[in-house]
Amino acid sequence: MEFSWFQFFVFILASFRFTHLIVFDEITSIIRDPFVKVTYEPDDSGQVVRKIHIIGTGWRHTVGIFLSCHWCVGIWSSALLFFLYLWFPASYPLHLVLAIAGAAAFIESKLYFG
């Protein structure tokens, strides 16, 4: 299978957005809540910092570590999106939607946080 540069870029942005959805977005907190507790605390400079506390032991602790690590989730979300496309090419519109949302999130973060 051959990918164009455009398709490759779509997969990069889709993976970025899907990873962010799993690790950070409030809508998926129901997935993370059994494994991690997130608090927001001010640091010495007054900035609010996101703190992640892993819950439980054993497999629950392991899943909590995984769900709190955007690098870890990024690898698996990229693989999932890639294999989803290989096995079900009609999923490409989902990839495009995630890519558009990922590009919008990237642009927004650069506009607001420069």
MDAnalysis code that builds the backbone (N, CA, C; Angstrom):
import MDAnalysis as mda
import numpy as np

u = mda.Universe.empty(342, n_residues=114, atom_resindex=np.repeat(np.arange(114), 3), trajectory=True)
u.add_TopologyAttr("name", ["N", "CA", "C"] * 114)
u.add_TopologyAttr("resid", np.arange(1, 115))
u.add_TopologyAttr("resname", ["MET", "GLU", "PHE", "SER", "TRP", "PHE", "GLN", "PHE", "PHE", "VAL", "PHE", "ILE", "LEU", "ALA", "SER", "PHE", "ARG", "PHE", "THR", "HIS", "LEU", "ILE", "VAL", "PHE", "ASP", "GLU", "ILE", "THR", "SER", "ILE", "ILE", "ARG", "ASP", "PRO", "PHE", "VAL", "LYS", "VAL", "THR", "TYR", "GLU", "PRO", "ASP", "ASP", "SER", "GLY", "GLN", "VAL", "VAL", "ARG", "LYS", "ILE", "HIS", "ILE", "ILE", "GLY", "THR", "GLY", "TRP", "ARG", "HIS", "THR", "VAL", "GLY", "ILE", "PHE", "LEU", "SER", "CYS", "HIS", "TRP", "CYS", "VAL", "GLY", "ILE", "TRP", "SER", "SER", "ALA", "LEU", "LEU", "PHE", "PHE", "LEU", "TYR", "LEU", "TRP", "PHE", "PRO", "ALA", "SER", "TYR", "PRO", "LEU", "HIS", "LEU", "VAL", "LEU", "ALA", "ILE", "ALA", "GLY", "ALA", "ALA", "ALA", "PHE", "ILE", "GLU", "SER", "LYS", "LEU", "TYR", "PHE", "GLY"])
u.atoms.positions = np.array([
    [0.841, -1.175, 0.000],
    [0.000, 0.000, 0.000],
    [0.885, 1.235, 0.000],
    [0.512, 2.190, -0.812],
    [1.281, 3.415, -0.925],
    [0.454, 4.588, -0.414],
    [1.105, 5.452, 0.355],
    [0.455, 6.650, 0.902],
    [1.003, 7.876, 0.185],
    [0.115, 8.812, -0.080],
    [0.578, 10.108, -0.583],
    [1.038, 10.941, 0.615],
    [1.744, 12.017, 0.318],
    [2.161, 12.912, 1.403],
    [0.936, 13.511, 2.096],
    [-0.103, 13.778, 1.330],
    [-1.325, 14.317, 1.918],
    [-1.933, 13.317, 2.907],
    [-2.034, 12.059, 2.508],
    [-2.572, 11.037, 3.410],
    [-1.706, 10.893, 4.664],
    [-0.402, 10.946, 4.491],
    [0.506, 10.863, 5.624],
    [0.257, 12.018, 6.590],
    [0.093, 13.217, 6.055],
    [-0.178, 14.388, 6.873],
    [-1.532, 14.265, 7.574],
    [-2.528, 13.726, 6.873],
    [-3.839, 13.486, 7.493],
    [-3.692, 12.535, 8.676],
    [-2.916, 11.484, 8.514],
    [-2.722, 10.519, 9.604],
    [-1.975, 11.144, 10.787],
    [-1.023, 12.010, 10.502],
    [-0.305, 12.696, 11.585],
    [-1.273, 13.543, 12.401],
    [-2.061, 14.364, 11.727],
    [-3.007, 15.233, 12.431],
    [-4.108, 14.434, 13.125],
    [-4.582, 13.378, 12.483],
    [-5.624, 12.548, 13.089],
    [-5.102, 11.864, 14.342],
    [-3.887, 11.375, 14.289],
    [-3.287, 10.726, 15.455],
    [-3.088, 11.729, 16.590],
    [-2.634, 12.930, 16.242],
    [-2.472, 13.992, 17.237],
    [-3.799, 14.272, 17.946],
    [-4.860, 14.431, 17.166],
    [-6.148, 14.782, 17.760],
    [-6.729, 13.621, 18.555],
    [-6.609, 12.399, 18.047],
    [-7.133, 11.224, 18.741],
    [-6.402, 11.011, 20.064],
    [-5.090, 11.222, 20.053],
    [-4.304, 11.108, 21.282],
    [-4.754, 12.137, 22.304],
    [-4.923, 13.368, 21.863],
    [-5.371, 14.431, 22.768],
    [-6.754, 14.112, 23.323],
    [-7.615, 13.581, 22.483],
    [-8.957, 13.205, 22.913],
    [-8.913, 12.190, 24.053],
    [-8.071, 11.208, 23.937],
    [-7.978, 10.162, 24.957],
    [-7.313, 10.657, 26.232],
    [-6.220, 11.405, 26.104],
    [-5.418, 11.773, 27.275],
    [-5.932, 13.013, 27.999],
    [-6.465, 13.990, 27.277],
    [-6.751, 15.278, 27.888],
    [-8.215, 15.719, 27.896],
    [-8.995, 15.383, 26.888],
    [-10.329, 15.971, 26.748],
    [-11.298, 15.505, 27.829],
    [-12.130, 16.428, 28.268],
    [-13.101, 16.147, 29.323],
    [-14.105, 15.080, 28.900],
    [-14.458, 15.047, 27.636],
    [-15.474, 14.105, 27.160],
    [-15.042, 12.648, 27.364],
    [-13.738, 12.387, 27.410],
    [-13.260, 11.017, 27.616],
    [-12.779, 10.778, 29.047],
    [-13.091, 11.688, 29.943],
    [-12.688, 11.495, 31.342],
    [-13.346, 10.246, 31.938],
    [-14.491, 9.856, 31.411],
    [-15.166, 8.641, 31.898],
    [-14.288, 7.403, 31.682],
    [-13.445, 7.438, 30.655],
    [-12.513, 6.333, 30.404],
    [-11.352, 6.390, 31.402],
    [-10.862, 7.587, 31.676],
    [-9.688, 7.756, 32.543],
    [-10.005, 7.689, 34.034],
    [-11.200, 8.108, 34.441],
    [-11.543, 8.245, 35.870],
    [-11.280, 7.016, 36.738],
    [-11.508, 5.796, 36.267],
    [-11.202, 4.636, 37.126],
    [-9.699, 4.416, 37.357],
    [-8.860, 5.117, 36.588],
    [-7.428, 4.850, 36.615],
    [-6.574, 6.034, 37.071],
    [-7.058, 7.255, 36.855],
    [-6.296, 8.442, 37.227],
    [-7.215, 9.494, 37.837],
    [-6.629, 10.300, 38.707],
    [-7.340, 11.455, 39.254],
    [-6.550, 12.683, 38.839],
    [-7.233, 13.650, 38.238],
    [-6.584, 14.857, 37.754],
    [-6.981, 16.011, 38.659],
    [-5.984, 16.752, 39.105],
    [-6.222, 17.967, 39.883],
    [-5.453, 19.108, 39.227],
    [-5.877, 20.308, 39.540],
    [-5.210, 21.504, 39.036],
    [-4.770, 22.322, 40.235],
    [-3.459, 22.551, 40.326],
    [-2.879, 23.224, 41.482],
    [-1.963, 24.339, 41.016],
    [-1.978, 25.470, 41.731],
    [-1.053, 26.545, 41.364],
    [0.378, 26.193, 41.779],
    [1.331, 26.581, 40.938],
    [2.736, 26.387, 41.313],
    [3.266, 27.657, 41.983],
    [4.540, 27.721, 42.213],
    [5.143, 28.849, 42.922],
    [4.979, 30.180, 42.180],
    [4.886, 30.106, 40.858],
    [4.745, 31.338, 40.070],
    [3.289, 31.750, 39.875],
    [2.356, 30.948, 40.374],
    [0.937, 31.257, 40.224],
    [0.277, 30.593, 39.029],
    [1.065, 29.911, 38.209],
    [0.506, 29.183, 37.068],
    [-0.236, 27.957, 37.563],
    [-1.359, 27.642, 36.935],
    [-2.103, 26.442, 37.294],
    [-1.505, 25.260, 36.537],
    [-1.163, 24.224, 37.281],
    [-0.503, 23.043, 36.714],
    [-1.426, 21.842, 36.858],
    [-1.516, 21.063, 35.785],
    [-2.318, 19.837, 35.791],
    [-1.507, 18.729, 36.454],
    [-2.028, 18.168, 37.533],
    [-1.361, 17.079, 38.259],
    [-2.158, 15.797, 38.050],
    [-1.451, 14.721, 37.757],
    [-2.089, 13.427, 37.532],
    [-1.668, 12.485, 38.645],
    [-2.642, 11.864, 39.280],
    [-2.392, 10.906, 40.348],
    [-2.919, 9.553, 39.881],
    [-2.024, 8.581, 39.785],
    [-2.394, 7.238, 39.343],
    [-3.108, 6.532, 40.490],
    [-4.230, 5.886, 40.175],
    [-5.057, 5.206, 41.169],
    [-4.783, 3.702, 41.134],
    [-4.772, 3.094, 42.296],
    [-4.740, 1.637, 42.388],
    [-3.367, 1.025, 42.240],
    [-3.386, -0.296, 42.144],
    [-2.165, -1.088, 41.992],
    [-2.379, -2.093, 40.869],
    [-1.319, -2.798, 40.528],
    [-1.412, -3.855, 39.514],
    [-1.808, -3.317, 38.152],
    [-2.722, -4.035, 37.487],
    [-3.130, -3.673, 36.129],
    [-3.792, -2.299, 36.103],
    [-4.515, -1.956, 37.158],
    [-5.181, -0.654, 37.219],
    [-4.142, 0.470, 37.215],
    [-3.070, 0.288, 37.952],
    [-1.975, 1.257, 37.985],
    [-1.309, 1.352, 36.605],
    [-1.093, 0.209, 35.976],
    [-0.466, 0.168, 34.659],
    [-1.314, 0.909, 33.623],
    [-2.618, 0.663, 33.634],
    [-3.514, 1.363, 32.702],
    [-3.497, 2.860, 32.995],
    [-3.455, 3.231, 34.280],
    [-3.384, 4.641, 34.655],
    [-2.134, 5.313, 34.120],
    [-1.010, 4.629, 34.215],
    [0.236, 5.167, 33.667],
    [0.094, 5.354, 32.161],
    [-0.448, 4.350, 31.493],
    [-0.637, 4.410, 30.046],
    [-1.542, 5.578, 29.657],
    [-2.683, 5.729, 30.340],
    [-3.643, 6.772, 29.982],
    [-3.164, 8.176, 30.322],
    [-2.164, 8.292, 31.171],
    [-1.652, 9.608, 31.525],
    [-0.458, 10.016, 30.672],
    [-0.007, 9.141, 29.809],
    [1.190, 9.385, 28.998],
    [0.798, 9.638, 27.540],
    [0.911, 10.895, 27.104],
    [0.509, 11.184, 25.725],
    [1.446, 10.530, 24.711],
    [2.690, 10.274, 25.081],
    [3.600, 9.571, 24.168],
    [3.152, 8.123, 23.977],
    [2.769, 7.476, 25.067],
    [2.317, 6.077, 25.002],
    [1.025, 5.952, 24.195],
    [0.063, 6.779, 24.552],
    [-1.225, 6.740, 23.856],
    [-1.037, 7.112, 22.386],
    [-0.095, 8.011, 22.107],
    [0.161, 8.414, 20.727],
    [0.583, 7.258, 19.839],
    [1.423, 6.392, 20.365],
    [1.864, 5.231, 19.584],
    [0.675, 4.320, 19.277],
    [-0.102, 4.011, 20.310],
    [-1.207, 3.076, 20.124],
    [-2.352, 3.680, 19.324],
    [-2.596, 4.972, 19.490],
    [-3.663, 5.585, 18.699],
    [-3.259, 5.665, 17.231],
    [-1.986, 5.925, 16.968],
    [-1.507, 5.924, 15.579],
    [-1.671, 4.544, 14.952],
    [-1.278, 3.515, 15.695],
    [-1.422, 2.148, 15.192],
    [-2.884, 1.795, 14.953],
    [-3.739, 2.163, 15.890],
    [-5.168, 1.871, 15.745],
    [-5.741, 2.546, 14.508],
    [-5.437, 3.833, 14.316],
    [-5.955, 4.543, 13.141],
    [-5.401, 3.962, 11.849],
    [-4.127, 3.598, 11.853],
    [-3.510, 3.026, 10.662],
    [-4.154, 1.684, 10.299],
    [-4.261, 0.795, 11.284],
    [-4.837, -0.520, 10.992],
    [-6.333, -0.441, 10.705],
    [-7.013, 0.511, 11.320],
    [-8.427, 0.721, 10.996],
    [-8.570, 1.066, 9.521],
    [-7.699, 1.928, 9.033],
    [-7.728, 2.292, 7.621],
    [-7.367, 1.106, 6.721],
    [-6.364, 0.324, 7.136],
    [-5.979, -0.833, 6.321],
    [-7.101, -1.854, 6.211],
    [-7.761, -2.111, 7.342],
    [-8.812, -3.131, 7.362],
    [-10.156, -2.603, 6.897],
    [-10.365, -1.299, 7.017],
    [-11.655, -0.710, 6.684],
    [-11.417, 0.660, 6.053],
    [-11.033, 0.680, 4.766],
    [-10.695, 1.941, 4.104],
    [-11.816, 2.991, 4.150],
    [-13.054, 2.544, 4.326],
    [-14.170, 3.490, 4.414],
    [-14.109, 4.337, 5.685],
    [-13.150, 4.036, 6.572],
    [-12.975, 4.838, 7.787],
    [-12.231, 6.139, 7.510],
    [-11.784, 6.340, 6.288],
    [-11.000, 7.532, 5.965],
    [-11.705, 8.845, 6.316],
    [-13.029, 8.977, 6.133],
    [-13.682, 10.221, 6.578],
    [-13.475, 10.506, 8.072],
    [-13.445, 9.470, 8.897],
    [-13.150, 9.662, 10.322],
    [-11.747, 10.243, 10.482],
    [-10.800, 9.742, 9.721],
    [-9.433, 10.261, 9.770],
    [-9.402, 11.731, 9.353],
    [-10.166, 12.070, 8.324],
    [-10.209, 13.460, 7.876],
    [-10.807, 14.371, 8.939],
    [-11.875, 13.933, 9.582],
    [-12.495, 14.736, 10.642],
    [-11.511, 14.953, 11.787],
    [-10.852, 13.888, 12.217],
    [-9.855, 14.021, 13.278],
    [-8.705, 14.937, 12.841],
    [-8.292, 14.832, 11.586],
    [-7.193, 15.668, 11.084],
    [-7.598, 17.137, 11.054],
    [-8.801, 17.423, 10.615],
    [-9.271, 18.808, 10.594],
    [-9.343, 19.354, 12.019],
    [-9.871, 18.549, 12.938],
    [-9.936, 18.968, 14.341],
    [-8.533, 19.142, 14.917],
    [-7.607, 18.273, 14.537],
    [-6.227, 18.388, 15.001],
    [-5.558, 19.644, 14.482],
    [-5.778, 19.961, 13.211],
    [-5.204, 21.185, 12.645],
    [-5.801, 22.408, 13.332],
    [-7.107, 22.389, 13.565],
    [-7.762, 23.509, 14.251],
    [-7.217, 23.674, 15.667],
    [-7.012, 22.572, 16.375],
    [-6.473, 22.638, 17.739],
    [-5.054, 23.190, 17.722],
    [-4.262, 22.762, 16.750],
    [-2.892, 23.258, 16.645],
    [-2.881, 24.761, 16.371],
    [-3.700, 25.204, 15.430],
    [-3.779, 26.631, 15.106],
    [-4.266, 27.421, 16.315],
    [-5.293, 26.937, 16.968],
    [-5.825, 27.630, 18.149],
    [-4.766, 27.748, 19.247],
    [-4.020, 26.676, 19.485],
    [-3.004, 26.737, 20.535],
    [-1.912, 27.734, 20.186],
    [-1.577, 27.875, 18.931],
    [-0.560, 28.838, 18.508],
    [-1.085, 30.272, 18.596],
    [-2.364, 30.470, 18.319],
    [-2.945, 31.808, 18.401],
    [-3.061, 32.289, 19.840],
    [-3.472, 31.375, 20.748],
    [-3.711, 31.762, 22.132],
    [-2.493, 31.641, 23.026],
    [-1.623, 30.705, 22.707],
    [-0.490, 30.451, 23.586],
    [0.852, 30.739, 22.926],
    [0.785, 31.178, 21.650],
    [1.919, 31.600, 20.863],
    [3.136, 30.837, 21.038],
])
